[in-house]
């Protein structure tokens, strides 16, 4: 039977891909015509987290608890971030803050934060006593 | 707050069972078993009963709060 991948790997891949996407947006000038870049990266991401890497182990109760904690903190942070963005935007003449890129970055940052938090909550250092 | 104490490690030693093997038998990840053994995670009643069933003992024998 093929050994299933650790669920942490899914989040590690997510962190890498989202970081790359954010960096590519930041250095967007290097790729003037990058409108296909994001869909390609999303396709590569979906492929790598499903078919290529193989099946992941089932989420157990500790995974679900850690995911829930990560989701909760991320949700509060996103709400706070959007609140601050709207406050700044409504008190500023510069309405660029409402550009769609701000929301894309917020969404990407939320995905990144969720995976990072999960990795932090789910870490199991060897000092905890693994026997294999 | 009461601390979870467990005899999981002792029972595993008696049954000569690795963390990964126990994890597979009860349908959780090895990381969950590691945390359980260290008392860093309080299992659900179902998981506690499943583990107790693997070792043929009771939940009270395996887990306690001090």
N, CA and C atoms of all chains as a GROMACS GRO file, in nm:
protein
  594
    1UNK      N    1   0.084  -0.119   0.000
    1UNK     CA    2   0.000   0.000   0.000
    1UNK      C    3   0.088   0.124   0.000
    2UNK      N    4   0.055   0.220  -0.086
    2UNK     CA    5   0.135   0.342  -0.094
    2UNK      C    6   0.119   0.424   0.034
    3UNK      N    7   0.234   0.466   0.090
    3UNK     CA    8   0.229   0.545   0.213
    3UNK      C    9   0.172   0.683   0.183
    4UNK      N   10   0.080   0.726   0.268
    4UNK     CA   11   0.017   0.856   0.245
    4UNK      C   12   0.108   0.968   0.296
    5UNK      N   13   0.097   1.082   0.229
    5UNK     CA   14   0.178   1.196   0.267
    5UNK      C   15   0.127   1.260   0.394
    6UNK      N   16   0.223   1.314   0.468
    6UNK     CA   17   0.188   1.387   0.588
    6UNK      C   18   0.107   1.510   0.550
    7UNK      N   19   0.002   1.536   0.625
    7UNK     CA   20  -0.086   1.649   0.593
    7UNK      C   21  -0.012   1.782   0.603
    8UNK      N   22   0.094   1.786   0.685
    8UNK     CA   23   0.175   1.908   0.697
    8UNK      C   24   0.234   1.946   0.561
    9UNK      N   25   0.269   1.843   0.481
    9UNK     CA   26   0.330   1.871   0.349
    9UNK      C   27   0.237   1.956   0.263
   10UNK      N   28   0.107   1.930   0.274
   10UNK     CA   29   0.008   2.008   0.199
   10UNK      C   30   0.024   2.156   0.231
   11UNK      N   31   0.039   2.186   0.361
   11UNK     CA   32   0.050   2.326   0.401
   11UNK      C   33   0.187   2.384   0.368
   12UNK      N   34   0.289   2.300   0.369
   12UNK     CA   35   0.422   2.348   0.331
   12UNK      C   36   0.421   2.387   0.182
   13UNK      N   37   0.358   2.302   0.098
   13UNK     CA   38   0.347   2.334  -0.044
   13UNK      C   39   0.266   2.462  -0.062
   14UNK      N   40   0.158   2.475   0.015
   14UNK     CA   41   0.074   2.596   0.007
   14UNK      C   42   0.157   2.721   0.039
   15UNK      N   43   0.237   2.712   0.146
   15UNK     CA   44   0.320   2.827   0.186
   15UNK      C   45   0.415   2.865   0.073
   16UNK      N   46   0.479   2.764   0.014
   16UNK     CA   47   0.577   2.791  -0.093
   16UNK      C   48   0.508   2.856  -0.213
   17UNK      N   49   0.396   2.795  -0.257
   17UNK     CA   50   0.328   2.844  -0.378
   17UNK      C   51   0.272   2.985  -0.357
   18UNK      N   52   0.208   3.008  -0.242
   18UNK     CA   53   0.150   3.140  -0.217
   18UNK      C   54   0.260   3.246  -0.206
   19UNK      N   55   0.371   3.209  -0.142
   19UNK     CA   56   0.483   3.303  -0.132
   19UNK      C   57   0.535   3.339  -0.271
   20UNK      N   58   0.547   3.237  -0.358
   20UNK     CA   59   0.594   3.261  -0.495
   20UNK      C   60   0.496   3.353  -0.569
   21UNK      N   61   0.367   3.325  -0.555
   21UNK     CA   62   0.266   3.408  -0.623
   21UNK      C   63   0.276   3.553  -0.574
   22UNK      N   64   0.290   3.572  -0.444
   22UNK     CA   65   0.299   3.708  -0.389
   22UNK      C   66   0.425   3.778  -0.438
   23UNK      N   67   0.536   3.703  -0.441
   23UNK     CA   68   0.661   3.762  -0.490
   23UNK      C   69   0.649   3.801  -0.636
   24UNK      N   70   0.582   3.713  -0.715
   24UNK     CA   71   0.566   3.743  -0.858
   24UNK      C   72   0.480   3.867  -0.880
   25UNK      N   73   0.384   3.887  -0.791
   25UNK     CA   74   0.304   4.009  -0.800
   25UNK      C   75   0.388   4.131  -0.767
   26UNK      N   76   0.474   4.114  -0.663
   26UNK     CA   77   0.558   4.226  -0.621
   26UNK      C   78   0.656   4.265  -0.732
   27UNK      N   79   0.711   4.162  -0.798
   27UNK     CA   80   0.809   4.190  -0.905
   27UNK      C   81   0.740   4.178  -1.040
   28UNK      N   82   0.615   4.216  -1.044
   28UNK     CA   83   0.534   4.203  -1.165
   28UNK      C   84   0.595   4.271  -1.286
   29UNK      N   85   0.674   4.375  -1.261
   29UNK     CA   86   0.732   4.448  -1.374
   29UNK      C   87   0.830   4.362  -1.453
   30UNK      N   88   0.886   4.262  -1.387
   30UNK     CA   89   0.980   4.174  -1.457
   30UNK      C   90   0.905   4.090  -1.560
   31UNK      N   91   0.779   4.061  -1.531
   31UNK     CA   92   0.697   3.984  -1.625
   31UNK      C   93   0.582   4.075  -1.672
   32UNK      N   94   0.607   4.156  -1.774
   32UNK     CA   95   0.505   4.253  -1.816
   32UNK      C   96   0.371   4.188  -1.850
   33UNK      N   97   0.378   4.074  -1.918
   33UNK     CA   98   0.253   4.009  -1.956
   33UNK      C   99   0.235   3.885  -1.869
   34UNK      N  100   0.189   3.907  -1.748
   34UNK     CA  101   0.184   3.795  -1.653
   34UNK      C  102   0.041   3.753  -1.621
   35UNK      N  103  -0.051   3.784  -1.713
   35UNK     CA  104  -0.191   3.754  -1.681
   35UNK      C  105  -0.218   3.604  -1.672
   36UNK      N  106  -0.130   3.523  -1.737
   36UNK     CA  107  -0.148   3.377  -1.730
   36UNK      C  108  -0.068   3.315  -1.616
   37UNK      N  109   0.013   3.398  -1.554
   37UNK     CA  110   0.104   3.345  -1.453
   37UNK      C  111   0.029   3.285  -1.334
   38UNK      N  112  -0.066   3.362  -1.282
   38UNK     CA  113  -0.139   3.315  -1.164
   38UNK      C  114  -0.219   3.188  -1.193
   39UNK      N  115  -0.295   3.183  -1.305
   39UNK     CA  116  -0.365   3.056  -1.333
   39UNK      C  117  -0.270   2.938  -1.346
   40UNK      N  118  -0.154   2.962  -1.408
   40UNK     CA  119  -0.056   2.852  -1.424
   40UNK      C  120  -0.008   2.806  -1.287
   41UNK      N  121   0.022   2.903  -1.199
   41UNK     CA  122   0.070   2.867  -1.066
   41UNK      C  123  -0.039   2.793  -0.988
   42UNK      N  124  -0.161   2.839  -1.001
   42UNK     CA  125  -0.272   2.771  -0.932
   42UNK      C  126  -0.286   2.627  -0.983
   43UNK      N  127  -0.270   2.611  -1.117
   43UNK     CA  128  -0.279   2.477  -1.175
   43UNK      C  129  -0.167   2.388  -1.121
   44UNK      N  130  -0.044   2.444  -1.119
   44UNK     CA  131   0.070   2.367  -1.068
   44UNK      C  132   0.046   2.330  -0.921
   45UNK      N  133  -0.007   2.427  -0.847
   45UNK     CA  134  -0.034   2.405  -0.704
   45UNK      C  135  -0.135   2.292  -0.685
   46UNK      N  136  -0.246   2.301  -0.759
   46UNK     CA  137  -0.350   2.198  -0.745
   46UNK      C  138  -0.298   2.061  -0.788
   47UNK      N  139  -0.217   2.062  -0.896
   47UNK     CA  140  -0.160   1.935  -0.943
   47UNK      C  141  -0.066   1.876  -0.838
   48UNK      N  142   0.018   1.962  -0.782
   48UNK     CA  143   0.118   1.911  -0.689
   48UNK      C  144   0.057   1.867  -0.557
   49UNK      N  145  -0.054   1.927  -0.520
   49UNK     CA  146  -0.113   1.888  -0.392
   49UNK      C  147  -0.213   1.773  -0.407
   50UNK      N  148  -0.237   1.732  -0.529
   50UNK     CA  149  -0.333   1.622  -0.544
   50UNK      C  150  -0.270   1.503  -0.617
   51UNK      N  151  -0.255   1.513  -0.748
   51UNK     CA  152  -0.214   1.397  -0.828
   51UNK      C  153  -0.066   1.360  -0.809
   52UNK      N  154   0.020   1.461  -0.824
   52UNK     CA  155   0.162   1.430  -0.830
   52UNK      C  156   0.218   1.381  -0.698
   53UNK      N  157   0.182   1.450  -0.591
   53UNK     CA  158   0.238   1.413  -0.461
   53UNK      C  159   0.167   1.288  -0.406
   54UNK      N  160   0.043   1.273  -0.445
   54UNK     CA  161  -0.029   1.154  -0.401
   54UNK      C  162  -0.128   1.184  -0.289
   55UNK      N  163  -0.195   1.082  -0.238
   55UNK     CA  164  -0.298   1.105  -0.136
   55UNK      C  165  -0.236   1.148  -0.003
   56UNK      N  166  -0.310   1.230   0.068
   56UNK     CA  167  -0.264   1.274   0.200
   56UNK      C  168  -0.335   1.194   0.306
   57UNK      N  169  -0.267   1.186   0.421
   57UNK     CA  170  -0.331   1.114   0.531
   57UNK      C  171  -0.458   1.188   0.575
   58UNK      N  172  -0.551   1.110   0.628
   58UNK     CA  173  -0.679   1.167   0.668
   58UNK      C  174  -0.660   1.265   0.784
   59UNK      N  175  -0.742   1.369   0.783
   59UNK     CA  176  -0.734   1.466   0.893
   59UNK      C  177  -0.789   1.400   1.019
   60UNK      N  178  -0.707   1.395   1.123
   60UNK     CA  179  -0.759   1.339   1.247
   60UNK      C  180  -0.808   1.453   1.338
   61UNK      N  181  -0.849   1.417   1.460
   61UNK     CA  182  -0.911   1.520   1.545
   61UNK      C  183  -0.815   1.630   1.586
   62UNK      N  184  -0.686   1.595   1.607
   62UNK     CA  185  -0.589   1.699   1.643
   62UNK      C  186  -0.567   1.794   1.525
   63UNK      N  187  -0.562   1.737   1.405
   63UNK     CA  188  -0.547   1.820   1.284
   63UNK      C  189  -0.664   1.917   1.273
   64UNK      N  190  -0.785   1.866   1.297
   64UNK     CA  191  -0.904   1.951   1.285
   64UNK      C  192  -0.902   2.062   1.390
   65UNK      N  193  -0.857   2.029   1.511
   65UNK     CA  194  -0.849   2.131   1.616
   65UNK      C  195  -0.747   2.239   1.578
   66UNK      N  196  -0.631   2.194   1.531
   66UNK     CA  197  -0.527   2.290   1.492
   66UNK      C  198  -0.571   2.375   1.373
   67UNK      N  199  -0.640   2.311   1.278
   67UNK     CA  200  -0.692   2.387   1.163
   67UNK      C  201  -0.796   2.490   1.209
   68UNK      N  202  -0.879   2.448   1.302
   68UNK     CA  203  -0.981   2.538   1.356
   68UNK      C  204  -0.920   2.660   1.423
   69UNK      N  205  -0.812   2.636   1.500
   69UNK     CA  206  -0.743   2.748   1.566
   69UNK      C  207  -0.682   2.840   1.462
   70UNK      N  208  -0.619   2.780   1.360
   70UNK     CA  209  -0.557   2.860   1.254
   70UNK      C  210  -0.663   2.940   1.178
   71UNK      N  211  -0.775   2.874   1.147
   71UNK     CA  212  -0.884   2.942   1.075
   71UNK      C  213  -0.940   3.059   1.157
   72UNK      N  214  -0.958   3.037   1.286
   72UNK     CA  215  -1.014   3.140   1.372
   72UNK      C  216  -0.927   3.264   1.377
   73UNK      N  217  -0.798   3.243   1.401
   73UNK     CA  218  -0.705   3.357   1.410
   73UNK      C  219  -0.697   3.429   1.276
   74UNK      N  220  -0.692   3.348   1.167
   74UNK     CA  221  -0.684   3.409   1.033
   74UNK      C  222  -0.808   3.492   1.004
   75UNK      N  223  -0.924   3.439   1.039
   75UNK     CA  224  -1.050   3.511   1.012
   75UNK      C  225  -1.054   3.645   1.085
   76UNK      N  226  -1.017   3.642   1.214
   76UNK     CA  227  -1.016   3.767   1.293
   76UNK      C  228  -0.918   3.867   1.231
   77UNK      N  229  -0.801   3.816   1.189
   77UNK     CA  230  -0.699   3.904   1.130
   77UNK      C  231  -0.748   3.965   0.999
   78UNK      N  232  -0.814   3.882   0.916
   78UNK     CA  233  -0.864   3.933   0.787
   78UNK      C  234  -0.971   4.040   0.810
   79UNK      N  235  -1.061   4.013   0.905
   79UNK     CA  236  -1.165   4.112   0.935
   79UNK      C  237  -1.101   4.243   0.983
   80UNK      N  238  -1.003   4.230   1.073
   80UNK     CA  239  -0.933   4.349   1.124
   80UNK      C  240  -0.861   4.422   1.010
   81UNK      N  241  -0.795   4.344   0.922
   81UNK     CA  242  -0.721   4.405   0.810
   81UNK      C  243  -0.817   4.480   0.717
   82UNK      N  244  -0.929   4.418   0.685
   82UNK     CA  245  -1.026   4.483   0.595
   82UNK      C  246  -1.086   4.608   0.662
   83UNK      N  247  -1.105   4.600   0.793
   83UNK     CA  248  -1.158   4.715   0.867
   83UNK      C  249  -1.060   4.832   0.859
   84UNK      N  250  -0.931   4.800   0.882
   84UNK     CA  251  -0.827   4.904   0.877
   84UNK      C  252  -0.816   4.961   0.736
   85UNK      N  253  -0.818   4.871   0.635
   85UNK     CA  254  -0.808   4.916   0.494
   85UNK      C  255  -0.923   5.010   0.461
   86UNK      N  256  -1.045   4.973   0.504
   86UNK     CA  257  -1.161   5.059   0.472
   86UNK      C  258  -1.154   5.191   0.547
   87UNK      N  259  -1.101   5.188   0.672
   87UNK     CA  260  -1.086   5.311   0.749
   87UNK      C  261  -0.988   5.406   0.680
   88UNK      N  262  -0.873   5.348   0.642
   88UNK     CA  263  -0.771   5.430   0.574
   88UNK      C  264  -0.827   5.484   0.443
   89UNK      N  265  -0.896   5.395   0.369
   89UNK     CA  266  -0.949   5.435   0.238
   89UNK      C  267  -1.055   5.544   0.248
   90UNK      N  268  -1.141   5.534   0.348
   90UNK     CA  269  -1.249   5.632   0.359
   90UNK      C  270  -1.199   5.768   0.408
   91UNK      N  271  -1.082   5.767   0.474
   91UNK     CA  272  -1.026   5.892   0.524
   91UNK      C  273  -0.914   5.945   0.435
   92UNK      N  274  -0.906   5.890   0.315
   92UNK     CA  275  -0.797   5.931   0.228
   92UNK      C  276  -0.853   5.972   0.090
   93UNK      N  277  -0.784   6.067   0.030
   93UNK     CA  278  -0.824   6.108  -0.105
   93UNK      C  279  -0.778   6.004  -0.208
   94UNK      N  280  -0.676   5.932  -0.169
   94UNK     CA  281  -0.621   5.831  -0.260
   94UNK      C  282  -0.707   5.704  -0.253
   95UNK      N  283  -0.788   5.684  -0.354
   95UNK     CA  284  -0.879   5.569  -0.352
   95UNK      C  285  -0.815   5.443  -0.411
   96UNK      N  286  -0.683   5.451  -0.438
   96UNK     CA  287  -0.613   5.333  -0.490
   96UNK      C  288  -0.617   5.217  -0.391
   97UNK      N  289  -0.640   5.255  -0.266
   97UNK     CA  290  -0.639   5.151  -0.163
   97UNK      C  291  -0.752   5.050  -0.185
   98UNK      N  292  -0.853   5.092  -0.262
   98UNK     CA  293  -0.963   4.999  -0.291
   98UNK      C  294  -0.938   4.918  -0.417
   99UNK      N  295  -0.815   4.929  -0.471
   99UNK     CA  296  -0.782   4.852  -0.592
   99UNK      C  297  -0.795   4.703  -0.563
  100UNK      N  298  -0.827   4.629  -0.667
  100UNK     CA  299  -0.851   4.485  -0.648
  100UNK      C  300  -0.727   4.414  -0.596
  101UNK      N  301  -0.608   4.469  -0.629
  101UNK     CA  302  -0.484   4.404  -0.584
  101UNK      C  303  -0.477   4.396  -0.431
  102UNK      N  304  -0.533   4.497  -0.365
  102UNK     CA  305  -0.531   4.497  -0.217
  102UNK      C  306  -0.605   4.374  -0.165
  103UNK      N  307  -0.717   4.343  -0.230
  103UNK     CA  308  -0.798   4.230  -0.184
  103UNK      C  309  -0.734   4.096  -0.224
  104UNK      N  310  -0.667   4.096  -0.340
  104UNK     CA  311  -0.595   3.974  -0.379
  104UNK      C  312  -0.485   3.946  -0.278
  105UNK      N  313  -0.412   4.051  -0.241
  105UNK     CA  314  -0.305   4.034  -0.142
  105UNK      C  315  -0.360   3.990  -0.008
  106UNK      N  316  -0.474   4.049   0.030
  106UNK     CA  317  -0.535   4.010   0.157
  106UNK      C  318  -0.573   3.862   0.155
  107UNK      N  319  -0.629   3.819   0.043
  107UNK     CA  320  -0.669   3.678   0.031
  107UNK      C  321  -0.546   3.587   0.034
  108UNK      N  322  -0.442   3.625  -0.042
  108UNK     CA  323  -0.319   3.544  -0.044
  108UNK      C  324  -0.254   3.540   0.095
  109UNK      N  325  -0.251   3.657   0.160
  109UNK     CA  326  -0.193   3.664   0.293
  109UNK      C  327  -0.270   3.577   0.392
  110UNK      N  328  -0.403   3.574   0.374
  110UNK     CA  329  -0.486   3.491   0.463
  110UNK      C  330  -0.455   3.342   0.444
  111UNK      N  331  -0.441   3.302   0.316
  111UNK     CA  332  -0.408   3.161   0.288
  111UNK      C  333  -0.272   3.127   0.348
  112UNK      N  334  -0.177   3.219   0.328
  112UNK     CA  335  -0.040   3.199   0.379
  112UNK      C  336  -0.042   3.190   0.532
  113UNK      N  337  -0.114   3.282   0.594
  113UNK     CA  338  -0.120   3.287   0.740
  113UNK      C  339  -0.184   3.160   0.798
  114UNK      N  340  -0.289   3.114   0.733
  114UNK     CA  341  -0.359   2.993   0.779
  114UNK      C  342  -0.263   2.873   0.780
  115UNK      N  343  -0.189   2.858   0.669
  115UNK     CA  344  -0.097   2.744   0.660
  115UNK      C  345   0.019   2.758   0.758
  116UNK      N  346   0.071   2.881   0.771
  116UNK     CA  347   0.182   2.903   0.866
  116UNK      C  348   0.137   2.873   1.009
  117UNK      N  349   0.018   2.922   1.045
  117UNK     CA  350  -0.032   2.898   1.180
  117UNK      C  351  -0.053   2.748   1.204
  118UNK      N  352  -0.105   2.680   1.102
  118UNK     CA  353  -0.127   2.536   1.118
  118UNK      C  354   0.005   2.464   1.144
  119UNK      N  355   0.107   2.501   1.065
  119UNK     CA  356   0.239   2.438   1.082
  119UNK      C  357   0.292   2.464   1.223
  120UNK      N  358   0.272   2.587   1.272
  120UNK     CA  359   0.320   2.621   1.407
  120UNK      C  360   0.244   2.541   1.512
  121UNK      N  361   0.112   2.537   1.501
  121UNK     CA  362   0.030   2.466   1.601
  121UNK      C  363   0.055   2.315   1.596
  122UNK      N  364   0.085   2.265   1.477
  122UNK     CA  365   0.094   2.119   1.458
  122UNK      C  366   0.237   2.066   1.474
  123UNK      N  367   0.330   2.154   1.504
  123UNK     CA  368   0.469   2.109   1.508
  123UNK      C  369   0.487   2.007   1.621
  124UNK      N  370   0.566   1.907   1.592
  124UNK     CA  371   0.596   1.805   1.692
  124UNK      C  372   0.747   1.785   1.694
  125UNK      N  373   0.817   1.863   1.777
  125UNK     CA  374   0.962   1.849   1.781
  125UNK      C  375   1.002   1.709   1.826
  126UNK      N  376   1.118   1.665   1.782
  126UNK     CA  377   1.166   1.532   1.820
  126UNK      C  378   1.179   1.520   1.972
  127UNK      N  379   1.199   1.636   2.038
  127UNK     CA  380   1.214   1.634   2.184
  127UNK      C  381   1.086   1.587   2.253
  128UNK      N  382   0.975   1.587   2.177
  128UNK     CA  383   0.850   1.540   2.238
  128UNK      C  384   0.846   1.388   2.251
  129UNK      N  385   0.941   1.320   2.188
  129UNK     CA  386   0.949   1.177   2.215
  129UNK      C  387   0.898   1.085   2.108
  130UNK      N  388   0.930   1.113   1.983
  130UNK     CA  389   0.897   1.019   1.875
  130UNK      C  390   0.985   0.895   1.888
  131UNK      N  391   0.934   0.780   1.853
  131UNK     CA  392   1.012   0.657   1.869
  131UNK      C  393   1.050   0.593   1.737
  132UNK      N  394   1.025   0.662   1.625
  132UNK     CA  395   1.055   0.599   1.496
  132UNK      C  396   1.146   0.689   1.416
  133UNK      N  397  -0.529   2.406   3.647
  133UNK     CA  398  -0.602   2.316   3.555
  133UNK      C  399  -0.544   2.175   3.564
  134UNK      N  400  -0.630   2.075   3.576
  134UNK     CA  401  -0.577   1.938   3.588
  134UNK      C  402  -0.498   1.895   3.465
  135UNK      N  403  -0.393   1.817   3.494
  135UNK     CA  404  -0.303   1.774   3.386
  135UNK      C  405  -0.334   1.630   3.347
  136UNK      N  406  -0.334   1.605   3.218
  136UNK     CA  407  -0.364   1.469   3.170
  136UNK      C  408  -0.243   1.378   3.189
  137UNK      N  409  -0.266   1.267   3.255
  137UNK     CA  410  -0.162   1.166   3.271
  137UNK      C  411  -0.206   1.043   3.193
  138UNK      N  412  -0.112   0.981   3.127
  138UNK     CA  413  -0.149   0.864   3.046
  138UNK      C  414  -0.046   0.752   3.060
  139UNK      N  415  -0.096   0.630   3.050
  139UNK     CA  416  -0.008   0.514   3.056
  139UNK      C  417   0.015   0.456   2.916
  140UNK      N  418  -0.008   0.540   2.818
  140UNK     CA  419   0.000   0.494   2.679
  140UNK      C  420   0.135   0.432   2.645
  141UNK      N  421   0.240   0.501   2.690
  141UNK     CA  422   0.375   0.455   2.657
  141UNK      C  423   0.402   0.317   2.719
  142UNK      N  424   0.360   0.302   2.845
  142UNK     CA  425   0.382   0.174   2.912
  142UNK      C  426   0.307   0.061   2.839
  143UNK      N  427   0.184   0.089   2.800
  143UNK     CA  428   0.104  -0.013   2.731
  143UNK      C  429   0.164  -0.044   2.593
  144UNK      N  430   0.215   0.058   2.529
  144UNK     CA  431   0.278   0.034   2.398
  144UNK      C  432   0.399  -0.056   2.413
  145UNK      N  433   0.474  -0.031   2.522
  145UNK     CA  434   0.593  -0.112   2.547
  145UNK      C  435   0.553  -0.258   2.573
  146UNK      N  436   0.447  -0.275   2.650
  146UNK     CA  437   0.400  -0.413   2.681
  146UNK      C  438   0.359  -0.484   2.551
  147UNK      N  439   0.292  -0.413   2.465
  147UNK     CA  440   0.243  -0.472   2.340
  147UNK      C  441   0.345  -0.463   2.228
  148UNK      N  442   0.463  -0.409   2.260
  148UNK     CA  443   0.572  -0.391   2.162
  148UNK      C  444   0.519  -0.324   2.034
  149UNK      N  445   0.456  -0.214   2.056
  149UNK     CA  446   0.390  -0.144   1.945
  149UNK      C  447   0.451  -0.005   1.927
  150UNK      N  448   0.478   0.030   1.803
  150UNK     CA  449   0.533   0.163   1.776
  150UNK      C  450   0.420   0.266   1.767
  151UNK      N  451   0.460   0.391   1.784
  151UNK     CA  452   0.360   0.499   1.778
  151UNK      C  453   0.283   0.497   1.646
  152UNK      N  454   0.356   0.476   1.537
  152UNK     CA  455   0.294   0.474   1.405
  152UNK      C  456   0.193   0.361   1.390
  153UNK      N  457   0.225   0.247   1.449
  153UNK     CA  458   0.134   0.132   1.441
  153UNK      C  459   0.006   0.159   1.518
  154UNK      N  460   0.022   0.215   1.639
  154UNK     CA  461  -0.097   0.249   1.718
  154UNK      C  462  -0.181   0.354   1.646
  155UNK      N  463  -0.111   0.452   1.590
  155UNK     CA  464  -0.180   0.560   1.518
  155UNK      C  465  -0.265   0.503   1.404
  156UNK      N  466  -0.206   0.408   1.331
  156UNK     CA  467  -0.277   0.348   1.218
  156UNK      C  468  -0.399   0.268   1.266
  157UNK      N  469  -0.380   0.198   1.378
  157UNK     CA  470  -0.490   0.116   1.429
  157UNK      C  471  -0.611   0.199   1.473
  158UNK      N  472  -0.584   0.317   1.528
  158UNK     CA  473  -0.696   0.398   1.578
  158UNK      C  474  -0.732   0.512   1.481
  159UNK      N  475  -0.663   0.516   1.367
  159UNK     CA  476  -0.700   0.611   1.262
  159UNK      C  477  -0.663   0.756   1.288
  160UNK      N  478  -0.547   0.774   1.354
  160UNK     CA  479  -0.499   0.912   1.372
  160UNK      C  480  -0.354   0.919   1.322
  161UNK      N  481  -0.296   1.039   1.327
  161UNK     CA  482  -0.159   1.055   1.284
  161UNK      C  483  -0.064   1.025   1.401
  162UNK      N  484   0.060   0.993   1.366
  162UNK     CA  485   0.158   0.962   1.470
  162UNK      C  486   0.180   1.082   1.563
  163UNK      N  487   0.172   1.203   1.505
  163UNK     CA  488   0.190   1.325   1.586
  163UNK      C  489   0.088   1.332   1.700
  164UNK      N  490  -0.032   1.285   1.670
  164UNK     CA  491  -0.138   1.287   1.772
  164UNK      C  492  -0.103   1.194   1.888
  165UNK      N  493  -0.048   1.077   1.855
  165UNK     CA  494  -0.008   0.982   1.960
  165UNK      C  495   0.106   1.041   2.043
  166UNK      N  496   0.201   1.107   1.977
  166UNK     CA  497   0.314   1.168   2.049
  166UNK      C  498   0.262   1.271   2.149
  167UNK      N  499   0.170   1.353   2.105
  167UNK     CA  500   0.115   1.457   2.194
  167UNK      C  501   0.032   1.395   2.307
  168UNK      N  502  -0.040   1.288   2.274
  168UNK     CA  503  -0.118   1.220   2.377
  168UNK      C  504  -0.026   1.166   2.486
  169UNK      N  505   0.083   1.105   2.445
  169UNK     CA  506   0.175   1.046   2.542
  169UNK      C  507   0.237   1.151   2.632
  170UNK      N  508   0.253   1.270   2.579
  170UNK     CA  509   0.314   1.378   2.657
  170UNK      C  510   0.208   1.456   2.737
  171UNK      N  511   0.083   1.415   2.724
  171UNK     CA  512  -0.024   1.484   2.798
  171UNK      C  513  -0.052   1.623   2.745
  172UNK      N  514  -0.013   1.648   2.621
  172UNK     CA  515  -0.033   1.781   2.562
  172UNK      C  516  -0.164   1.791   2.486
  173UNK      N  517  -0.236   1.682   2.483
  173UNK     CA  518  -0.361   1.682   2.408
  173UNK      C  519  -0.462   1.591   2.476
  174UNK      N  520  -0.579   1.643   2.500
  174UNK     CA  521  -0.685   1.563   2.563
  174UNK      C  522  -0.768   1.501   2.451
  175UNK      N  523  -0.769   1.368   2.441
  175UNK     CA  524  -0.839   1.305   2.328
  175UNK      C  525  -0.991   1.310   2.344
  176UNK      N  526  -1.059   1.291   2.233
  176UNK     CA  527  -1.204   1.278   2.239
  176UNK      C  528  -1.238   1.144   2.306
  177UNK      N  529  -1.360   1.132   2.350
  177UNK     CA  530  -1.402   1.007   2.416
  177UNK      C  531  -1.387   0.890   2.319
  178UNK      N  532  -1.420   0.913   2.192
  178UNK     CA  533  -1.412   0.805   2.092
  178UNK      C  534  -1.268   0.756   2.076
  179UNK      N  535  -1.174   0.854   2.064
  179UNK     CA  536  -1.034   0.815   2.046
  179UNK      C  537  -0.983   0.743   2.171
  180UNK      N  538  -1.019   0.795   2.288
  180UNK     CA  539  -0.976   0.731   2.412
  180UNK      C  540  -1.029   0.587   2.419
  181UNK      N  541  -1.154   0.567   2.381
  181UNK     CA  542  -1.213   0.432   2.383
  181UNK      C  543  -1.149   0.342   2.278
  182UNK      N  544  -1.120   0.399   2.161
  182UNK     CA  545  -1.055   0.319   2.055
  182UNK      C  546  -0.917   0.271   2.102
  183UNK      N  547  -0.842   0.362   2.166
  183UNK     CA  548  -0.707   0.325   2.214
  183UNK      C  549  -0.719   0.219   2.324
  184UNK      N  550  -0.814   0.241   2.415
  184UNK     CA  551  -0.834   0.144   2.523
  184UNK      C  552  -0.870   0.007   2.466
  185UNK      N  553  -0.951   0.008   2.360
  185UNK     CA  554  -0.992  -0.120   2.298
  185UNK      C  555  -0.873  -0.191   2.236
  186UNK      N  556  -0.781  -0.116   2.178
  186UNK     CA  557  -0.662  -0.177   2.117
  186UNK      C  558  -0.583  -0.253   2.223
  187UNK      N  559  -0.572  -0.193   2.343
  187UNK     CA  560  -0.493  -0.256   2.450
  187UNK      C  561  -0.578  -0.345   2.540
  188UNK      N  562  -0.704  -0.356   2.510
  188UNK     CA  563  -0.792  -0.443   2.589
  188UNK      C  564  -0.806  -0.395   2.732
  189UNK      N  565  -0.808  -0.265   2.750
  189UNK     CA  566  -0.821  -0.211   2.886
  189UNK      C  567  -0.929  -0.103   2.888
  190UNK      N  568  -0.935  -0.030   2.997
  190UNK     CA  569  -1.039   0.074   3.009
  190UNK      C  570  -0.978   0.213   2.990
  191UNK      N  571  -1.063   0.308   2.960
  191UNK     CA  572  -1.019   0.447   2.944
  191UNK      C  573  -0.962   0.498   3.077
  192UNK      N  574  -1.026   0.460   3.187
  192UNK     CA  575  -0.980   0.507   3.319
  192UNK      C  576  -0.841   0.455   3.352
  193UNK      N  577  -0.812   0.334   3.305
  193UNK     CA  578  -0.680   0.277   3.330
  193UNK      C  579  -0.572   0.351   3.249
  194UNK      N  580  -0.608   0.392   3.128
  194UNK     CA  581  -0.511   0.457   3.039
  194UNK      C  582  -0.493   0.605   3.070
  195UNK      N  583  -0.602   0.671   3.098
  195UNK     CA  584  -0.597   0.817   3.116
  195UNK      C  585  -0.650   0.859   3.252
  196UNK      N  586  -0.583   0.959   3.307
  196UNK     CA  587  -0.633   1.017   3.432
  196UNK      C  588  -0.592   1.164   3.438
  197UNK      N  589  -0.658   1.237   3.524
  197UNK     CA  590  -0.623   1.379   3.544
  197UNK      C  591  -0.568   1.398   3.684
  198UNK      N  592  -0.460   1.472   3.693
  198UNK     CA  593  -0.400   1.500   3.825
  198UNK      C  594  -0.393   1.650   3.848
   0.00000   0.00000   0.00000
